[in-house]
């Protein structure tokens, strides 16, 4: 798989993540009920775990996904390393939040599970970008 293909996959998944995080951020600040089939979304979103240092988790999602999208625009080694680091950090944070939902809050948010799936899907693409780009047409802009 070429770096160009990997970048397209990262960009597409980051866009999906931006949509989910954007919706949750909008719902929070517009003070509207989140569409939810499990009934746990409001419980999760209203918990003390829904913010980190006063910042709503969906806002952190926007920052993370925007960063992932931006790294997909570049072939630079720094962009590849940053993308992998953000993807792995987001995966670890999502795993922690899933544990919190299941073990501590005893409620599951549909949107959080969708986010977990997106983050899980983006990790292999971001990590594969770390491999050497020898003879990769994307390196030359093709």
N, C-alpha and C positions, 0 to 999 in steps of 0.2 A: 504494500500500500504506500503510495507516494505521500510526501509531506503535504502536498496540495490537497489530496483527498482527506488526510487526517485533519487539516485545518478547516476544511469544509464541514466535516463532521462535528468538530468542536464548535464552530460558529453556529451550526444549526441547533445543536443541543443547548448552547448558551442562549440562543434566541428563545427557545422553548422555556428555559429557566427564567429568563427575563419576564416572559409573559406570566408565569406562575407567581413569581415574586412581586411583579407589578400589580397583579390582581390582589394579592394579599395585603400589599402596602396600601393600595387604594381603599380596600374594604376597611382596613384599620382606621385610616384617617377620615374616611367618609362616614365612619361609624355605622356601617351596614352589616347585615347578617351574611356570613359566607355561605355560599352554596355548598352543601355537605350531605352525603348520603349516610355517613356513620353516626352523625350527631355529636361527634367528638371534636369537631373543628373549633367551635366556640370555646369549649373547655380548654383545649390546647392553646388557642390564641389568647385566651384570657389568663393563662397561668403565669406564674413568676418566671418561668423558663422562656417566655415569649420575647424577652428582651435580654440584651447583653450590654452591660454598662449603660443602660438607659436607651439603647438603640434597638428598635424592633428587629427581630430575626429576618423578616422579609426584606428589610432595607439592606441588611448585610448580604442577603441573597442577590439583590440588585447589584451591589458593588462587586460581589464575586463573579456573577455571570457577565457583567460588563467587562471586567478584567479578562475573563476567559475569552470573550468575543474579541477584545482588543489584541490579545496574544495570537489569536488565529489569523490576524491580518498580516503578521510578520513571519519571516523565515529565520530571523536572527536567533542565535543561541540563547540570548537572554529572554526572548519572548517564549521560546520553547521551555526553558527551565521555569520561568514564572508560571506558565500555563500548567505545567505538571504539578508545581508546588501548590497552586491555588486549587486545582482539582483534587489532589490528595488531602489537602487541609479541609476542603468542603466535604469530602467523603467521610473523613473522621468526625467532623462536627455533625454531619447528618446521622451517622451511626450513633453518636452520643444522644442526639435528640430523639431518635427512634427508641433507644433504651429508656429515656426519660418518659416518653409517651406510654410505653408498655409497662414499665416497672413503677414509676412514680406518680404519674398523672392518672393512669388507668383509663386513658382515652386516646383514640387515634384520629388524626386529622387526614382526610383524603388528600388534601393539597400537599401536606408534608410528605406523604407516601409518594405522590407524583414527583415531588422535588427529589426525594431519595432515589427514585428510579433514574431521573435525569442525571443526577450527580454520579450515580454508579455507572451509567452509560458513557459519560464523558471521560472518566478516568483512564480507560485503556487507550483511547485516542490521544489524550494529552501525554500520557506516559510514552506511548510509541513515538511521539515526536522527538523524544530525547535521543533516539538512535542516530548514529552518524548519517549525514545526508550525502554520502559519496555517490556520485553519478545520479543524483535525483534531479529530474527536470525542473522541479519546483524551485530548486536552488538558483537556477538561471532565469526564473521567471516564467517558464513554460507552463 
